[in-house]
Amino acid sequence: MKVVELAIVLNENPRAEHADLVALPFIPRTGELLLWNSKLYLVTNVLYAFNTDPADYNYDADPNRQSTVAHDVCYKVFLEPAR
């Protein structure tokens, strides 16, 4: 299970969102529809962040090598009501 922050965009200007932390067995992808609390939402964006320890990848600056040892990955999924 992945812990995902679902951010429902309420207004674009000024930016307002309502967020919930949920556990999902998958990471939604941009463009997918997601049923949440009996409402259908469109996934508009997926952001992620992670930590790496330089010692884990022998201080190599190659991003491919760094991403293979990432830990503490967190996800934020932006949703808009499907019309």
HTML snippet that shows the backbone in 3Dmol.js (N, CA, C, O; Angstrom):
<script src="https://3Dmol.org/build/3Dmol-min.js"></script>
<div id="view" style="width:600px;height:400px;position:relative"></div>
<script>
const pdb = `
ATOM      1  N   MET A   1       0.839  -1.175   0.000  1.00  0.00           N
ATOM      2  CA  MET A   1       0.000   0.000   0.000  1.00  0.00           C
ATOM      3  C   MET A   1       0.890   1.247   0.000  1.00  0.00           C
ATOM      4  O   MET A   1       1.946   1.282   0.630  1.00  0.00           O
ATOM      5  N   LYS A   2       0.443   2.232  -0.702  1.00  0.00           N
ATOM      6  CA  LYS A   2       1.148   3.511  -0.788  1.00  0.00           C
ATOM      7  C   LYS A   2       0.325   4.578  -0.073  1.00  0.00           C
ATOM      8  O   LYS A   2      -0.897   4.615  -0.210  1.00  0.00           O
ATOM      9  N   VAL A   3       0.977   5.432   0.678  1.00  0.00           N
ATOM     10  CA  VAL A   3       0.298   6.570   1.287  1.00  0.00           C
ATOM     11  C   VAL A   3       0.317   7.704   0.272  1.00  0.00           C
ATOM     12  O   VAL A   3       1.375   8.118  -0.200  1.00  0.00           O
ATOM     13  N   VAL A   4      -0.869   8.195  -0.053  1.00  0.00           N
ATOM     14  CA  VAL A   4      -1.017   9.208  -1.092  1.00  0.00           C
ATOM     15  C   VAL A   4      -1.835  10.368  -0.525  1.00  0.00           C
ATOM     16  O   VAL A   4      -2.836  10.152   0.158  1.00  0.00           O
ATOM     17  N   GLU A   5      -1.408  11.584  -0.808  1.00  0.00           N
ATOM     18  CA  GLU A   5      -2.201  12.756  -0.455  1.00  0.00           C
ATOM     19  C   GLU A   5      -3.068  13.101  -1.659  1.00  0.00           C
ATOM     20  O   GLU A   5      -2.559  13.455  -2.723  1.00  0.00           O
ATOM     21  N   LEU A   6      -4.380  12.994  -1.482  1.00  0.00           N
ATOM     22  CA  LEU A   6      -5.316  13.369  -2.533  1.00  0.00           C
ATOM     23  C   LEU A   6      -5.704  14.825  -2.315  1.00  0.00           C
ATOM     24  O   LEU A   6      -6.267  15.166  -1.274  1.00  0.00           O
ATOM     25  N   ALA A   7      -5.413  15.674  -3.273  1.00  0.00           N
ATOM     26  CA  ALA A   7      -5.719  17.100  -3.170  1.00  0.00           C
ATOM     27  C   ALA A   7      -6.798  17.433  -4.194  1.00  0.00           C
ATOM     28  O   ALA A   7      -6.547  17.431  -5.400  1.00  0.00           O
ATOM     29  N   ILE A   8      -7.988  17.715  -3.705  1.00  0.00           N
ATOM     30  CA  ILE A   8      -9.100  18.070  -4.582  1.00  0.00           C
ATOM     31  C   ILE A   8      -9.043  19.582  -4.790  1.00  0.00           C
ATOM     32  O   ILE A   8      -9.181  20.353  -3.840  1.00  0.00           O
ATOM     33  N   VAL A   9      -8.840  19.995  -6.027  1.00  0.00           N
ATOM     34  CA  VAL A   9      -8.728  21.415  -6.351  1.00  0.00           C
ATOM     35  C   VAL A   9     -10.123  22.024  -6.328  1.00  0.00           C
ATOM     36  O   VAL A   9     -10.990  21.647  -7.117  1.00  0.00           O
ATOM     37  N   LEU A  10     -10.330  22.970  -5.417  1.00  0.00           N
ATOM     38  CA  LEU A  10     -11.626  23.619  -5.277  1.00  0.00           C
ATOM     39  C   LEU A  10     -11.718  24.882  -6.124  1.00  0.00           C
ATOM     40  O   LEU A  10     -12.788  25.225  -6.626  1.00  0.00           O
ATOM     41  N   ASN A  11     -10.594  25.569  -6.278  1.00  0.00           N
ATOM     42  CA  ASN A  11     -10.574  26.824  -7.012  1.00  0.00           C
ATOM     43  C   ASN A  11      -9.165  27.041  -7.554  1.00  0.00           C
ATOM     44  O   ASN A  11      -8.190  26.758  -6.858  1.00  0.00           O
ATOM     45  N   GLU A  12      -9.041  27.537  -8.785  1.00  0.00           N
ATOM     46  CA  GLU A  12      -7.726  27.776  -9.374  1.00  0.00           C
ATOM     47  C   GLU A  12      -7.141  29.133  -9.003  1.00  0.00           C
ATOM     48  O   GLU A  12      -5.933  29.250  -8.799  1.00  0.00           O
ATOM     49  N   ASN A  13      -7.989  30.164  -8.915  1.00  0.00           N
ATOM     50  CA  ASN A  13      -7.469  31.503  -8.691  1.00  0.00           C
ATOM     51  C   ASN A  13      -8.321  32.229  -7.663  1.00  0.00           C
ATOM     52  O   ASN A  13      -9.413  32.658  -8.035  1.00  0.00           O
ATOM     53  N   PRO A  14      -7.939  32.404  -6.438  1.00  0.00           N
ATOM     54  CA  PRO A  14      -6.695  31.902  -5.849  1.00  0.00           C
ATOM     55  C   PRO A  14      -6.771  30.396  -5.613  1.00  0.00           C
ATOM     56  O   PRO A  14      -7.851  29.832  -5.437  1.00  0.00           O
ATOM     57  N   ARG A  15      -5.620  29.769  -5.613  1.00  0.00           N
ATOM     58  CA  ARG A  15      -5.545  28.313  -5.485  1.00  0.00           C
ATOM     59  C   ARG A  15      -6.098  27.867  -4.134  1.00  0.00           C
ATOM     60  O   ARG A  15      -5.658  28.334  -3.084  1.00  0.00           O
ATOM     61  N   ALA A  16      -7.061  26.963  -4.180  1.00  0.00           N
ATOM     62  CA  ALA A  16      -7.624  26.391  -2.957  1.00  0.00           C
ATOM     63  C   ALA A  16      -7.824  24.906  -3.191  1.00  0.00           C
ATOM     64  O   ALA A  16      -8.286  24.489  -4.253  1.00  0.00           O
ATOM     65  N   GLU A  17      -7.473  24.111  -2.191  1.00  0.00           N
ATOM     66  CA  GLU A  17      -7.616  22.654  -2.320  1.00  0.00           C
ATOM     67  C   GLU A  17      -7.961  22.051  -0.972  1.00  0.00           C
ATOM     68  O   GLU A  17      -7.652  22.607   0.081  1.00  0.00           O
ATOM     69  N   HIS A  18      -8.604  20.908  -1.035  1.00  0.00           N
ATOM     70  CA  HIS A  18      -8.908  20.118   0.158  1.00  0.00           C
ATOM     71  C   HIS A  18      -8.115  18.824   0.031  1.00  0.00           C
ATOM     72  O   HIS A  18      -8.187  18.160  -1.003  1.00  0.00           O
ATOM     73  N   ALA A  19      -7.372  18.461   1.047  1.00  0.00           N
ATOM     74  CA  ALA A  19      -6.498  17.298   0.944  1.00  0.00           C
ATOM     75  C   ALA A  19      -6.827  16.253   2.006  1.00  0.00           C
ATOM     76  O   ALA A  19      -7.203  16.581   3.131  1.00  0.00           O
ATOM     77  N   ASP A  20      -6.676  14.985   1.617  1.00  0.00           N
ATOM     78  CA  ASP A  20      -6.829  13.841   2.513  1.00  0.00           C
ATOM     79  C   ASP A  20      -5.655  12.903   2.303  1.00  0.00           C
ATOM     80  O   ASP A  20      -5.196  12.722   1.175  1.00  0.00           O
ATOM     81  N   LEU A  21      -5.168  12.307   3.379  1.00  0.00           N
ATOM     82  CA  LEU A  21      -4.165  11.245   3.268  1.00  0.00           C
ATOM     83  C   LEU A  21      -4.891   9.914   3.202  1.00  0.00           C
ATOM     84  O   LEU A  21      -5.734   9.612   4.046  1.00  0.00           O
ATOM     85  N   VAL A  22      -4.557   9.120   2.191  1.00  0.00           N
ATOM     86  CA  VAL A  22      -5.211   7.828   2.014  1.00  0.00           C
ATOM     87  C   VAL A  22      -4.157   6.771   1.700  1.00  0.00           C
ATOM     88  O   VAL A  22      -3.034   7.092   1.313  1.00  0.00           O
ATOM     89  N   ALA A  23      -4.532   5.520   1.869  1.00  0.00           N
ATOM     90  CA  ALA A  23      -3.676   4.395   1.481  1.00  0.00           C
ATOM     91  C   ALA A  23      -4.282   3.758   0.236  1.00  0.00           C
ATOM     92  O   ALA A  23      -5.446   3.357   0.238  1.00  0.00           O
ATOM     93  N   LEU A  24      -3.492   3.669  -0.815  1.00  0.00           N
ATOM     94  CA  LEU A  24      -3.944   3.071  -2.067  1.00  0.00           C
ATOM     95  C   LEU A  24      -2.979   1.967  -2.480  1.00  0.00           C
ATOM     96  O   LEU A  24      -1.786   2.052  -2.189  1.00  0.00           O
ATOM     97  N   PRO A  25      -3.476   0.936  -3.153  1.00  0.00           N
ATOM     98  CA  PRO A  25      -2.579  -0.126  -3.614  1.00  0.00           C
ATOM     99  C   PRO A  25      -1.840   0.250  -4.905  1.00  0.00           C
ATOM    100  O   PRO A  25      -1.052  -0.543  -5.420  1.00  0.00           O
ATOM    101  N   PHE A  26      -2.091   1.453  -5.426  1.00  0.00           N
ATOM    102  CA  PHE A  26      -1.474   1.897  -6.676  1.00  0.00           C
ATOM    103  C   PHE A  26      -1.315   3.419  -6.615  1.00  0.00           C
ATOM    104  O   PHE A  26      -1.892   4.082  -5.752  1.00  0.00           O
ATOM    105  N   ILE A  27      -0.535   3.950  -7.532  1.00  0.00           N
ATOM    106  CA  ILE A  27      -0.389   5.398  -7.671  1.00  0.00           C
ATOM    107  C   ILE A  27      -1.181   5.807  -8.906  1.00  0.00           C
ATOM    108  O   ILE A  27      -0.855   5.372 -10.011  1.00  0.00           O
ATOM    109  N   PRO A  28      -2.209   6.628  -8.749  1.00  0.00           N
ATOM    110  CA  PRO A  28      -2.991   7.059  -9.908  1.00  0.00           C
ATOM    111  C   PRO A  28      -2.109   7.816 -10.913  1.00  0.00           C
ATOM    112  O   PRO A  28      -1.125   8.455 -10.540  1.00  0.00           O
ATOM    113  N   ARG A  29      -2.484   7.728 -12.183  1.00  0.00           N
ATOM    114  CA  ARG A  29      -1.741   8.414 -13.233  1.00  0.00           C
ATOM    115  C   ARG A  29      -2.563   9.566 -13.785  1.00  0.00           C
ATOM    116  O   ARG A  29      -3.792   9.547 -13.720  1.00  0.00           O
ATOM    117  N   THR A  30      -1.895  10.554 -14.319  1.00  0.00           N
ATOM    118  CA  THR A  30      -2.563  11.709 -14.914  1.00  0.00           C
ATOM    119  C   THR A  30      -3.517  11.246 -16.009  1.00  0.00           C
ATOM    120  O   THR A  30      -3.162  10.421 -16.852  1.00  0.00           O
ATOM    121  N   GLY A  31      -4.728  11.787 -15.985  1.00  0.00           N
ATOM    122  CA  GLY A  31      -5.730  11.443 -16.986  1.00  0.00           C
ATOM    123  C   GLY A  31      -6.672  10.337 -16.559  1.00  0.00           C
ATOM    124  O   GLY A  31      -7.703  10.132 -17.199  1.00  0.00           O
ATOM    125  N   GLU A  32      -6.350   9.622 -15.504  1.00  0.00           N
ATOM    126  CA  GLU A  32      -7.224   8.553 -15.024  1.00  0.00           C
ATOM    127  C   GLU A  32      -8.392   9.133 -14.235  1.00  0.00           C
ATOM    128  O   GLU A  32      -8.320  10.241 -13.703  1.00  0.00           O
ATOM    129  N   LEU A  33      -9.465   8.358 -14.173  1.00  0.00           N
ATOM    130  CA  LEU A  33     -10.605   8.711 -13.332  1.00  0.00           C
ATOM    131  C   LEU A  33     -10.482   7.943 -12.025  1.00  0.00           C
ATOM    132  O   LEU A  33     -10.048   6.791 -12.006  1.00  0.00           O
ATOM    133  N   LEU A  34     -10.866   8.590 -10.938  1.00  0.00           N
ATOM    134  CA  LEU A  34     -10.752   7.990  -9.615  1.00  0.00           C
ATOM    135  C   LEU A  34     -12.056   8.224  -8.867  1.00  0.00           C
ATOM    136  O   LEU A  34     -12.537   9.355  -8.783  1.00  0.00           O
ATOM    137  N   LEU A  35     -12.623   7.159  -8.329  1.00  0.00           N
ATOM    138  CA  LEU A  35     -13.842   7.256  -7.530  1.00  0.00           C
ATOM    139  C   LEU A  35     -13.432   7.423  -6.073  1.00  0.00           C
ATOM    140  O   LEU A  35     -12.789   6.546  -5.496  1.00  0.00           O
ATOM    141  N   TRP A  36     -13.812   8.569  -5.472  1.00  0.00           N
ATOM    142  CA  TRP A  36     -13.436   8.858  -4.096  1.00  0.00           C
ATOM    143  C   TRP A  36     -14.641   9.449  -3.384  1.00  0.00           C
ATOM    144  O   TRP A  36     -15.210  10.442  -3.838  1.00  0.00           O
ATOM    145  N   ASN A  37     -15.032   8.841  -2.267  1.00  0.00           N
ATOM    146  CA  ASN A  37     -16.192   9.297  -1.491  1.00  0.00           C
ATOM    147  C   ASN A  37     -17.444   9.426  -2.360  1.00  0.00           C
ATOM    148  O   ASN A  37     -18.167  10.418  -2.275  1.00  0.00           O
ATOM    149  N   SER A  38     -17.688   8.431  -3.183  1.00  0.00           N
ATOM    150  CA  SER A  38     -18.863   8.358  -4.059  1.00  0.00           C
ATOM    151  C   SER A  38     -18.916   9.456  -5.108  1.00  0.00           C
ATOM    152  O   SER A  38     -19.984   9.738  -5.651  1.00  0.00           O
ATOM    153  N   LYS A  39     -17.776  10.083  -5.401  1.00  0.00           N
ATOM    154  CA  LYS A  39     -17.704  11.099  -6.449  1.00  0.00           C
ATOM    155  C   LYS A  39     -16.585  10.739  -7.411  1.00  0.00           C
ATOM    156  O   LYS A  39     -15.562  10.184  -7.010  1.00  0.00           O
ATOM    157  N   LEU A  40     -16.786  11.056  -8.678  1.00  0.00           N
ATOM    158  CA  LEU A  40     -15.810  10.751  -9.717  1.00  0.00           C
ATOM    159  C   LEU A  40     -14.910  11.966  -9.945  1.00  0.00           C
ATOM    160  O   LEU A  40     -15.389  13.084 -10.136  1.00  0.00           O
ATOM    161  N   TYR A  41     -13.596  11.725  -9.922  1.00  0.00           N
ATOM    162  CA  TYR A  41     -12.615  12.790 -10.109  1.00  0.00           C
ATOM    163  C   TYR A  41     -11.655  12.425 -11.230  1.00  0.00           C
ATOM    164  O   TYR A  41     -11.392  11.251 -11.491  1.00  0.00           O
ATOM    165  N   LEU A  42     -11.135  13.463 -11.889  1.00  0.00           N
ATOM    166  CA  LEU A  42     -10.109  13.315 -12.910  1.00  0.00           C
ATOM    167  C   LEU A  42      -8.764  13.657 -12.281  1.00  0.00           C
ATOM    168  O   LEU A  42      -8.630  14.687 -11.620  1.00  0.00           O
ATOM    169  N   VAL A  43      -7.769  12.798 -12.484  1.00  0.00           N
ATOM    170  CA  VAL A  43      -6.416  13.056 -11.983  1.00  0.00           C
ATOM    171  C   VAL A  43      -5.752  14.035 -12.944  1.00  0.00           C
ATOM    172  O   VAL A  43      -5.540  13.719 -14.115  1.00  0.00           O
ATOM    173  N   THR A  44      -5.424  15.231 -12.441  1.00  0.00           N
ATOM    174  CA  THR A  44      -4.829  16.255 -13.307  1.00  0.00           C
ATOM    175  C   THR A  44      -3.315  16.328 -13.201  1.00  0.00           C
ATOM    176  O   THR A  44      -2.656  16.784 -14.135  1.00  0.00           O
ATOM    177  N   ASN A  45      -2.743  15.883 -12.069  1.00  0.00           N
ATOM    178  CA  ASN A  45      -1.296  15.940 -11.906  1.00  0.00           C
ATOM    179  C   ASN A  45      -0.891  15.015 -10.766  1.00  0.00           C
ATOM    180  O   ASN A  45      -1.653  14.802  -9.823  1.00  0.00           O
ATOM    181  N   VAL A  46       0.309  14.472 -10.863  1.00  0.00           N
ATOM    182  CA  VAL A  46       0.863  13.620  -9.806  1.00  0.00           C
ATOM    183  C   VAL A  46       2.272  14.126  -9.505  1.00  0.00           C
ATOM    184  O   VAL A  46       3.127  14.173 -10.389  1.00  0.00           O
ATOM    185  N   LEU A  47       2.498  14.498  -8.263  1.00  0.00           N
ATOM    186  CA  LEU A  47       3.815  14.942  -7.830  1.00  0.00           C
ATOM    187  C   LEU A  47       4.381  13.923  -6.846  1.00  0.00           C
ATOM    188  O   LEU A  47       3.636  13.270  -6.115  1.00  0.00           O
ATOM    189  N   TYR A  48       5.690  13.796  -6.837  1.00  0.00           N
ATOM    190  CA  TYR A  48       6.306  12.909  -5.855  1.00  0.00           C
ATOM    191  C   TYR A  48       7.613  13.519  -5.374  1.00  0.00           C
ATOM    192  O   TYR A  48       8.244  14.319  -6.065  1.00  0.00           O
ATOM    193  N   ALA A  49       7.991  13.126  -4.195  1.00  0.00           N
ATOM    194  CA  ALA A  49       9.262  13.549  -3.603  1.00  0.00           C
ATOM    195  C   ALA A  49       9.859  12.349  -2.889  1.00  0.00           C
ATOM    196  O   ALA A  49       9.142  11.448  -2.453  1.00  0.00           O
ATOM    197  N   PHE A  50      11.167  12.348  -2.776  1.00  0.00           N
ATOM    198  CA  PHE A  50      11.825  11.241  -2.082  1.00  0.00           C
ATOM    199  C   PHE A  50      13.140  11.722  -1.492  1.00  0.00           C
ATOM    200  O   PHE A  50      13.665  12.772  -1.862  1.00  0.00           O
ATOM    201  N   ASN A  51      13.647  10.942  -0.582  1.00  0.00           N
ATOM    202  CA  ASN A  51      14.939  11.222   0.044  1.00  0.00           C
ATOM    203  C   ASN A  51      15.948  10.184  -0.409  1.00  0.00           C
ATOM    204  O   ASN A  51      15.608   9.023  -0.637  1.00  0.00           O
ATOM    205  N   THR A  52      17.170  10.612  -0.534  1.00  0.00           N
ATOM    206  CA  THR A  52      18.268   9.680  -0.766  1.00  0.00           C
ATOM    207  C   THR A  52      19.418  10.076   0.149  1.00  0.00           C
ATOM    208  O   THR A  52      19.595  11.249   0.476  1.00  0.00           O
ATOM    209  N   ASP A  53      20.169   9.111   0.541  1.00  0.00           N
ATOM    210  CA  ASP A  53      21.358   9.352   1.342  1.00  0.00           C
ATOM    211  C   ASP A  53      22.555   9.185   0.409  1.00  0.00           C
ATOM    212  O   ASP A  53      22.689   8.128  -0.207  1.00  0.00           O
ATOM    213  N   PRO A  54      23.426  10.180   0.277  1.00  0.00           N
ATOM    214  CA  PRO A  54      24.564  10.067  -0.644  1.00  0.00           C
ATOM    215  C   PRO A  54      25.401   8.806  -0.422  1.00  0.00           C
ATOM    216  O   PRO A  54      25.984   8.280  -1.370  1.00  0.00           O
ATOM    217  N   ALA A  55      25.464   8.329   0.787  1.00  0.00           N
ATOM    218  CA  ALA A  55      26.234   7.108   1.042  1.00  0.00           C
ATOM    219  C   ALA A  55      25.573   5.884   0.395  1.00  0.00           C
ATOM    220  O   ALA A  55      26.257   4.913   0.073  1.00  0.00           O
ATOM    221  N   ASP A  56      24.249   5.923   0.204  1.00  0.00           N
ATOM    222  CA  ASP A  56      23.546   4.799  -0.405  1.00  0.00           C
ATOM    223  C   ASP A  56      23.960   4.571  -1.856  1.00  0.00           C
ATOM    224  O   ASP A  56      23.945   3.438  -2.335  1.00  0.00           O
ATOM    225  N   TYR A  57      24.330   5.648  -2.559  1.00  0.00           N
ATOM    226  CA  TYR A  57      24.714   5.494  -3.967  1.00  0.00           C
ATOM    227  C   TYR A  57      26.178   5.885  -4.188  1.00  0.00           C
ATOM    228  O   TYR A  57      26.564   6.305  -5.279  1.00  0.00           O
ATOM    229  N   ASN A  58      26.973   5.740  -3.145  1.00  0.00           N
ATOM    230  CA  ASN A  58      28.422   5.933  -3.213  1.00  0.00           C
ATOM    231  C   ASN A  58      28.786   7.321  -3.749  1.00  0.00           C
ATOM    232  O   ASN A  58      29.776   7.478  -4.462  1.00  0.00           O
ATOM    233  N   TYR A  59      27.979   8.318  -3.398  1.00  0.00           N
ATOM    234  CA  TYR A  59      28.222   9.712  -3.772  1.00  0.00           C
ATOM    235  C   TYR A  59      28.301   9.924  -5.287  1.00  0.00           C
ATOM    236  O   TYR A  59      28.962  10.854  -5.749  1.00  0.00           O
ATOM    237  N   ASP A  60      27.629   9.067  -6.059  1.00  0.00           N
ATOM    238  CA  ASP A  60      27.576   9.175  -7.522  1.00  0.00           C
ATOM    239  C   ASP A  60      26.462  10.156  -7.884  1.00  0.00           C
ATOM    240  O   ASP A  60      25.347  10.022  -7.380  1.00  0.00           O
ATOM    241  N   ALA A  61      26.733  11.135  -8.741  1.00  0.00           N
ATOM    242  CA  ALA A  61      25.751  12.171  -9.083  1.00  0.00           C
ATOM    243  C   ALA A  61      24.775  11.745 -10.175  1.00  0.00           C
ATOM    244  O   ALA A  61      23.912  12.537 -10.554  1.00  0.00           O
ATOM    245  N   ASP A  62      24.882  10.529 -10.693  1.00  0.00           N
ATOM    246  CA  ASP A  62      23.984  10.061 -11.756  1.00  0.00           C
ATOM    247  C   ASP A  62      22.564   9.930 -11.209  1.00  0.00           C
ATOM    248  O   ASP A  62      22.344   9.158 -10.276  1.00  0.00           O
ATOM    249  N   PRO A  63      21.579  10.676 -11.773  1.00  0.00           N
ATOM    250  CA  PRO A  63      20.211  10.630 -11.240  1.00  0.00           C
ATOM    251  C   PRO A  63      19.555   9.256 -11.367  1.00  0.00           C
ATOM    252  O   PRO A  63      18.707   8.902 -10.547  1.00  0.00           O
ATOM    253  N   ASN A  64      19.936   8.473 -12.387  1.00  0.00           N
ATOM    254  CA  ASN A  64      19.366   7.124 -12.513  1.00  0.00           C
ATOM    255  C   ASN A  64      19.785   6.254 -11.340  1.00  0.00           C
ATOM    256  O   ASN A  64      18.981   5.487 -10.809  1.00  0.00           O
ATOM    257  N   ARG A  65      21.002   6.369 -10.949  1.00  0.00           N
ATOM    258  CA  ARG A  65      21.497   5.599  -9.801  1.00  0.00           C
ATOM    259  C   ARG A  65      20.833   6.094  -8.503  1.00  0.00           C
ATOM    260  O   ARG A  65      20.466   5.284  -7.652  1.00  0.00           O
ATOM    261  N   GLN A  66      20.680   7.405  -8.351  1.00  0.00           N
ATOM    262  CA  GLN A  66      20.076   7.950  -7.141  1.00  0.00           C
ATOM    263  C   GLN A  66      18.634   7.491  -6.992  1.00  0.00           C
ATOM    264  O   GLN A  66      18.219   7.137  -5.889  1.00  0.00           O
ATOM    265  N   SER A  67      17.862   7.487  -8.069  1.00  0.00           N
ATOM    266  CA  SER A  67      16.446   7.135  -7.968  1.00  0.00           C
ATOM    267  C   SER A  67      16.235   5.656  -7.665  1.00  0.00           C
ATOM    268  O   SER A  67      15.165   5.281  -7.185  1.00  0.00           O
ATOM    269  N   THR A  68      17.217   4.812  -7.929  1.00  0.00           N
ATOM    270  CA  THR A  68      17.057   3.385  -7.622  1.00  0.00           C
ATOM    271  C   THR A  68      17.187   3.101  -6.132  1.00  0.00           C
ATOM    272  O   THR A  68      16.769   2.037  -5.673  1.00  0.00           O
ATOM    273  N   VAL A  69      17.753   4.022  -5.373  1.00  0.00           N
ATOM    274  CA  VAL A  69      17.912   3.816  -3.933  1.00  0.00           C
ATOM    275  C   VAL A  69      17.057   4.804  -3.137  1.00  0.00           C
ATOM    276  O   VAL A  69      17.316   5.030  -1.955  1.00  0.00           O
ATOM    277  N   ALA A  70      16.058   5.384  -3.764  1.00  0.00           N
ATOM    278  CA  ALA A  70      15.198   6.364  -3.092  1.00  0.00           C
ATOM    279  C   ALA A  70      14.411   5.695  -1.976  1.00  0.00           C
ATOM    280  O   ALA A  70      14.037   4.527  -2.074  1.00  0.00           O
ATOM    281  N   HIS A  71      14.168   6.448  -0.921  1.00  0.00           N
ATOM    282  CA  HIS A  71      13.333   5.970   0.172  1.00  0.00           C
ATOM    283  C   HIS A  71      12.497   7.132   0.681  1.00  0.00           C
ATOM    284  O   HIS A  71      12.741   8.285   0.326  1.00  0.00           O
ATOM    285  N   ASP A  72      11.529   6.832   1.497  1.00  0.00           N
ATOM    286  CA  ASP A  72      10.588   7.831   1.999  1.00  0.00           C
ATOM    287  C   ASP A  72       9.892   8.560   0.847  1.00  0.00           C
ATOM    288  O   ASP A  72       9.781   9.786   0.853  1.00  0.00           O
ATOM    289  N   VAL A  73       9.430   7.798  -0.129  1.00  0.00           N
ATOM    290  CA  VAL A  73       8.740   8.386  -1.278  1.00  0.00           C
ATOM    291  C   VAL A  73       7.342   8.815  -0.849  1.00  0.00           C
ATOM    292  O   VAL A  73       6.621   8.043  -0.216  1.00  0.00           O
ATOM    293  N   CYS A  74       6.957  10.040  -1.189  1.00  0.00           N
ATOM    294  CA  CYS A  74       5.606  10.505  -0.901  1.00  0.00           C
ATOM    295  C   CYS A  74       4.988  11.056  -2.182  1.00  0.00           C
ATOM    296  O   CYS A  74       5.686  11.588  -3.046  1.00  0.00           O
ATOM    297  N   TYR A  75       3.685  10.920  -2.289  1.00  0.00           N
ATOM    298  CA  TYR A  75       2.958  11.279  -3.500  1.00  0.00           C
ATOM    299  C   TYR A  75       1.854  12.269  -3.177  1.00  0.00           C
ATOM    300  O   TYR A  75       1.230  12.197  -2.118  1.00  0.00           O
ATOM    301  N   LYS A  76       1.618  13.196  -4.101  1.00  0.00           N
ATOM    302  CA  LYS A  76       0.483  14.109  -4.015  1.00  0.00           C
ATOM    303  C   LYS A  76      -0.223  14.055  -5.363  1.00  0.00           C
ATOM    304  O   LYS A  76       0.378  14.299  -6.410  1.00  0.00           O
ATOM    305  N   VAL A  77      -1.500  13.733  -5.313  1.00  0.00           N
ATOM    306  CA  VAL A  77      -2.305  13.578  -6.524  1.00  0.00           C
ATOM    307  C   VAL A  77      -3.357  14.692  -6.553  1.00  0.00           C
ATOM    308  O   VAL A  77      -4.151  14.831  -5.622  1.00  0.00           O
ATOM    309  N   PHE A  78      -3.352  15.480  -7.626  1.00  0.00           N
ATOM    310  CA  PHE A  78      -4.316  16.559  -7.770  1.00  0.00           C
ATOM    311  C   PHE A  78      -5.536  16.053  -8.529  1.00  0.00           C
ATOM    312  O   PHE A  78      -5.413  15.411  -9.572  1.00  0.00           O
ATOM    313  N   LEU A  79      -6.714  16.352  -7.990  1.00  0.00           N
ATOM    314  CA  LEU A  79      -7.970  15.887  -8.571  1.00  0.00           C
ATOM    315  C   LEU A  79      -8.888  17.069  -8.864  1.00  0.00           C
ATOM    316  O   LEU A  79      -8.884  18.079  -8.160  1.00  0.00           O
ATOM    317  N   GLU A  80      -9.671  16.910  -9.926  1.00  0.00           N
ATOM    318  CA  GLU A  80     -10.747  17.855 -10.231  1.00  0.00           C
ATOM    319  C   GLU A  80     -11.996  17.053 -10.476  1.00  0.00           C
ATOM    320  O   GLU A  80     -11.920  15.952 -11.023  1.00  0.00           O
ATOM    321  N   PRO A  81     -13.159  17.573 -10.084  1.00  0.00           N
ATOM    322  CA  PRO A  81     -14.391  16.837 -10.326  1.00  0.00           C
ATOM    323  C   PRO A  81     -14.569  16.536 -11.821  1.00  0.00           C
ATOM    324  O   PRO A  81     -14.386  17.415 -12.663  1.00  0.00           O
ATOM    325  N   ALA A  82     -14.920  15.307 -12.134  1.00  0.00           N
ATOM    326  CA  ALA A  82     -15.172  14.926 -13.529  1.00  0.00           C
ATOM    327  C   ALA A  82     -16.532  15.481 -13.926  1.00  0.00           C
ATOM    328  O   ALA A  82     -17.493  15.399 -13.162  1.00  0.00           O
ATOM    329  N   ARG A  83     -16.602  16.025 -15.083  1.00  0.00           N
ATOM    330  CA  ARG A  83     -17.877  16.614 -15.546  1.00  0.00           C
ATOM    331  C   ARG A  83     -18.470  15.787 -16.619  1.00  0.00           C
ATOM    332  O   ARG A  83     -19.538  16.117 -17.134  1.00  0.00           O
TER     333      ARG A  83
END
`;
const viewer = $3Dmol.createViewer("view");
viewer.addModel(pdb, "pdb");
viewer.setStyle({}, {cartoon: {color: "spectrum"}});
viewer.zoomTo();
viewer.render();
</script>
